Each structure stands twice: as structure tokens, then as C-alpha cells.
Amino acid sequence: MALSEGWPQCAEVVRATRLALEPQPPFGPLESEIRVRAAAFVEALADVIRAEFAFHEDREGCLAAARTADARLSDFEEAVACHNGLTRGSTMSAGGILRPCSAALSLLTEESAAASRQRRS
């Protein structure tokens, strides 16, 4: 697992989430729908890490967790992109969380994806 490579991005997701939950200017509070989707992604990202540390011979659990996290990230991105009520401060909060999410997920799931490709070959 690439936890050592993905950890800085995971830490940034946590830091940005904390700022969004207790915003200080110039950051503003997130809209409810965006908070829900961001939380769903963060939980799915945690599931990816838990699955990787389960040390199962069967990698299907890791791959399933990665697929779920990817879908939740897409939902989060869509919620931010489609929401009309964002203020500059809440846009900064949402962007602060979104920015490291894709990199964190990619780095954490790189080994799982590579292992899956090797088994199919």
C-alpha cells in the first residue's frame, strides 16, 4: 500500500475538513448537501485504509473499498460543481477539502489497482 505516499494528502483532507467544520475567515460554512457528500467520501477513504490494513489474501475488499471511495469522490465533486448557493468562503472550504482528495485516493489505491491488473493478465 502507498500509505506513506498518500499520508500527506490524507492529513490535508483532515485539516481542510476541520476548517470546514469550524470555519474561520476567509473560509465559510459548507452547505448541508456538500457536508454530507464530503463526509461520505472521507468515510470511504477511511474504509480504503482499513481494507488495506486488514491483510486479507483476497484483495477484493480493497478493490471494492476503492471503487466506493471513487464513486463518493465523484458525488462530492458533483455537489460542489452543481451547487448554486456557495459563497466565496464556502467555496474556499469545499475547494480546500476537494483539492487533496483525488491525490490521496489515487496514491492509496495505486497498489490495489496494479495488483488487480496483474491478476487479470
N, C-alpha and C positions, 0 to 999 in steps of 0.2 A: 504494500500500500504506500501511497505517496503522502502520508500524513505529514511528514517533515516538510515536504514542499508546499502542501496545502494549508499548513497550520497558520501562517501569517494572514492568509485571506480569510480563514475561519475566524481568527481573532478580530479582524477588521469587521466582519459581519456582526459579531457580537458587540463590538464597540459602537458601531453605527446603529444597531438595534437599541442599545441602551440610550443613546442620544435621542432616538425617535420616541422612546417611551417616556423620557423626561427631557423634552426639548428645551434647549437654551438658545436664545437668538444667536445667529440668524436662522437656526433650524426651527421648524414649526411642527405641530402635531400632525400625525398621519390620519387620513380619513379611515373610517372603520373598515371598509372593504379591503383597503390596501394593508391595514394592520393584520387582518385575518389571513390574507394570502401570503404576506411576509412571514407570519408565524408558521403557516403550513409548510413553507419552504424550509425555514430554519429547523423545524422538527424533522422534516425529511432528510435534511443534511446530517442531522444527528443520527438518524437511522442508518445512513450510509456508513458513518464512522462506527456505530455499534455493530453493524453487519461485518465490517472488515475485521473487527477485533473478536468476533465470535470464533474465529479459527476453524470454520467448518471445511471439510473436504469439498463439499458441494458449494460451488460459487454462485449458484442460482439465487440465493438470498441476497448476496452482494449486488448482483445484476438487477434484481427486482427493486432493491432499495435505490439504486442509481436511476432506474427508469422512473420511479415515483418522484424522486427529487428533481429530475429533469422536467417532468410534467408540472410539478409545483412551481418551479422557477418560471416556466412559460406562463403559468397562470398569474404569477406575481408581476412579471413584465407587462402582461396584457392589462392588468388592473391599473398599473401606473400609466401606461400609454393611453388608455381609454378614458381615464377619469378627468372630468372637466372642472372639478371643484378645487383642484390643487392650488394652493398659494405658493409664492416663491419659497417660503420657509418649509412648507410640507414637501414641495418638490425636492428641495435640498435633502430633507430627511429620507425620502424614498430613494433618491439617487445615491445617497451615501450607503444605504443598505444594498441596493442593486449592484453597484459597481464591483464589489469583490465576489459576488455570489457565483457568477459564471466561472470565474477563475478557480474558486475554491472547489466547486463541484467537478470541474474538469480535472484538476490535479488529484482530487481524492478518488476519482473513478477511473483514472487512466489505466491502472494495472488491471482492474476488473474488465475493462473493455478489451485490452490486449489479450488477456487470458481467454476471453470468450472467442476472439478471432482465431487464436491458435488452436482451440479445440475444434472449431469448425473446419479448419484446414485439413 
